[in-house]
Amino acid sequence: MFVRPDQRGSGIGRRILADLEKFAADPELIGANRIRLETAIRDTSAIGLYDSSGYATIDSYVPGHTEVNVAREKQIG
């Protein structure tokens, strides 16, 4: 996801993430039981959002990106 710089800090990223989790967990839509996210290691804002939203660190799932990306996972269902 991307939030414009002038909108950062307004909580919009957190609302988007929460809506994504609800949508993904809904058994009539997707019915997922977990969400995995991956972002660039330098994207400290995204990492902070994921960590503060209950996502746990997991190994990178993108081959060859373990030195430039970090991955997170959360059980949602």
Secondary structure, DSSP 8 states (H G I E B T S, - for coil): ----GGGTTSSHHHHHHHHHHHHHH-TTTT--SEEEEEEETT-HHHHHHHHHTT-EEE---STT-TTTEEEEEEE--
